[in-house]
Amino acid sequence: MPYRHDFEAIADWGPLEAVALLLARDDVEVELENFMHMGCAVNEEGNRVFLYKHVNTRRYLNLDKGGQAYVFRVIRRRGKERHEYELFPSLLLAVWRAQVIEPPLLAS
């Protein structure tokens, strides 16, 4: 489903703060002070994905109000372009990708 970007949206830090609290239970630190709120993306149904950009890596962490992570895709067909956000398979991996934290050690 296509999304339109709203870069003028009022900053909503709730989704990022909620994810930080959730992951802190597993000793994963989300560096809140290192993210910038870049706006949100809205689809035709009114669903919002909030866009947070890490100041050092310049990578995005895209989250909805429920704490689900999304990956941004540009779809080009027949000379037309649309923007989509697809569910990211792992919240932990999305956070790691955005801020390049050390991945948790796997039990051997």
C-alpha positions as a Markdown table, in Angstrom:
| # | Residue | x | y | z |
|---|---|---|---|---|
| 1 | Met | 0.0 | 0.0 | 0.0 |
| 2 | Pro | 1.5 | 3.4 | -1.0 |
| 3 | Tyr | 2.4 | 6.0 | 1.7 |
| 4 | Arg | 2.8 | 9.7 | 1.5 |
| 5 | His | 5.5 | 11.4 | 3.6 |
| 6 | Asp | 4.7 | 14.2 | 6.1 |
| 7 | Phe | 8.0 | 15.8 | 7.0 |
| 8 | Glu | 6.2 | 18.6 | 8.8 |
| 9 | Ala | 4.5 | 16.3 | 11.3 |
| 10 | Ile | 4.8 | 17.2 | 15.0 |
| 11 | Ala | 7.5 | 15.0 | 16.6 |
| 12 | Asp | 6.1 | 11.9 | 18.2 |
| 13 | Trp | 8.8 | 10.2 | 20.3 |
| 14 | Gly | 6.4 | 7.7 | 21.9 |
| 15 | Pro | 7.0 | 4.8 | 19.5 |
| 16 | Leu | 10.8 | 5.1 | 19.9 |
| 17 | Glu | 10.6 | 5.4 | 23.7 |
| 18 | Ala | 8.3 | 2.4 | 23.9 |
| 19 | Val | 10.7 | 0.3 | 21.8 |
| 20 | Ala | 13.7 | 1.4 | 24.0 |
| 21 | Leu | 11.8 | 0.3 | 27.2 |
| 22 | Leu | 10.8 | -3.0 | 25.6 |
| 23 | Leu | 14.4 | -3.8 | 24.5 |
| 24 | Ala | 15.9 | -2.6 | 27.7 |
| 25 | Arg | 14.4 | -5.7 | 29.4 |
| 26 | Asp | 16.8 | -7.8 | 27.2 |
| 27 | Asp | 19.7 | -5.4 | 28.0 |
| 28 | Val | 19.6 | -3.8 | 24.5 |
| 29 | Glu | 20.3 | -0.1 | 24.6 |
| 30 | Val | 18.5 | 2.2 | 22.2 |
| 31 | Glu | 20.4 | 5.5 | 22.2 |
| 32 | Leu | 17.4 | 7.9 | 22.2 |
| 33 | Glu | 19.5 | 11.0 | 22.2 |
| 34 | Asn | 21.2 | 9.9 | 19.0 |
| 35 | Phe | 17.9 | 9.9 | 16.9 |
| 36 | Met | 16.3 | 12.7 | 15.1 |
| 37 | His | 12.5 | 12.7 | 14.4 |
| 38 | Met | 12.2 | 13.1 | 10.6 |
| 39 | Gly | 8.4 | 13.1 | 10.3 |
| 40 | Cys | 6.0 | 10.3 | 9.4 |
| 41 | Ala | 4.6 | 8.4 | 6.5 |
| 42 | Val | 0.8 | 7.9 | 6.2 |
| 43 | Asn | -1.1 | 5.4 | 4.0 |
| 44 | Glu | -4.6 | 5.7 | 2.6 |
| 45 | Glu | -6.1 | 4.0 | 5.7 |
| 46 | Gly | -4.4 | 6.6 | 8.0 |
| 47 | Asn | -1.8 | 4.2 | 9.4 |
| 48 | Arg | 1.4 | 6.1 | 10.4 |
| 49 | Val | 5.0 | 5.0 | 10.4 |
| 50 | Phe | 7.2 | 7.3 | 12.3 |
| 51 | Leu | 10.7 | 8.0 | 10.9 |
| 52 | Tyr | 13.7 | 8.3 | 13.2 |
| 53 | Lys | 17.2 | 8.9 | 11.8 |
| 54 | His | 20.3 | 8.1 | 13.7 |
| 55 | Val | 22.7 | 11.0 | 13.9 |
| 56 | Asn | 25.9 | 9.0 | 13.4 |
| 57 | Thr | 24.9 | 6.2 | 11.0 |
| 58 | Arg | 22.3 | 8.3 | 9.1 |
| 59 | Arg | 20.1 | 5.2 | 8.9 |
| 60 | Tyr | 16.4 | 5.2 | 9.7 |
| 61 | Leu | 14.4 | 3.3 | 12.3 |
| 62 | Asn | 10.8 | 3.3 | 11.0 |
| 63 | Leu | 8.2 | 2.4 | 13.7 |
| 64 | Asp | 4.5 | 2.4 | 14.1 |
| 65 | Lys | 2.6 | 3.1 | 17.3 |
| 66 | Gly | 2.6 | -0.6 | 18.1 |
| 67 | Gly | 6.4 | -0.9 | 18.0 |
| 68 | Gln | 6.5 | -2.7 | 14.7 |
| 69 | Ala | 9.6 | -1.9 | 12.6 |
| 70 | Tyr | 9.3 | -1.2 | 8.8 |
| 71 | Val | 11.7 | -1.0 | 5.9 |
| 72 | Phe | 11.2 | 1.7 | 3.2 |
| 73 | Arg | 10.9 | 0.7 | -0.4 |
| 74 | Val | 10.6 | 2.7 | -3.6 |
| 75 | Ile | 8.5 | 0.8 | -6.2 |
| 76 | Arg | 9.0 | 1.8 | -9.8 |
| 77 | Arg | 6.6 | 0.5 | -12.5 |
| 78 | Arg | 5.9 | 1.8 | -15.9 |
| 79 | Gly | 7.5 | 5.1 | -15.3 |
| 80 | Lys | 5.7 | 5.7 | -12.0 |
| 81 | Glu | 7.1 | 5.6 | -8.5 |
| 82 | Arg | 5.4 | 4.9 | -5.2 |
| 83 | His | 6.7 | 4.7 | -1.6 |
| 84 | Glu | 5.9 | 1.7 | 0.6 |
| 85 | Tyr | 6.8 | 0.5 | 4.0 |
| 86 | Glu | 7.0 | -3.2 | 4.6 |
| 87 | Leu | 7.0 | -4.9 | 7.9 |
| 88 | Phe | 10.6 | -5.6 | 9.0 |
| 89 | Pro | 11.1 | -9.2 | 10.2 |
| 90 | Ser | 12.8 | -8.3 | 13.5 |
| 91 | Leu | 12.6 | -5.3 | 15.8 |
| 92 | Leu | 16.0 | -6.1 | 17.3 |
| 93 | Leu | 17.6 | -6.4 | 13.9 |
| 94 | Ala | 16.0 | -3.1 | 12.8 |
| 95 | Val | 17.4 | -1.3 | 15.9 |
| 96 | Trp | 20.8 | -2.9 | 15.4 |
| 97 | Arg | 20.8 | -1.9 | 11.7 |
| 98 | Ala | 19.9 | 1.7 | 12.6 |
| 99 | Gln | 22.4 | 2.4 | 15.3 |
| 100 | Val | 25.0 | -0.4 | 14.7 |
| 101 | Ile | 24.8 | -1.7 | 18.3 |
| 102 | Glu | 26.6 | -4.9 | 19.1 |
| 103 | Pro | 24.3 | -7.8 | 18.3 |
| 104 | Pro | 23.5 | -10.0 | 21.3 |
| 105 | Leu | 25.7 | -13.0 | 21.7 |
| 106 | Leu | 24.1 | -16.3 | 20.7 |
| 107 | Ala | 24.2 | -19.1 | 23.2 |
| 108 | Ser | 26.5 | -21.9 | 22.0 |
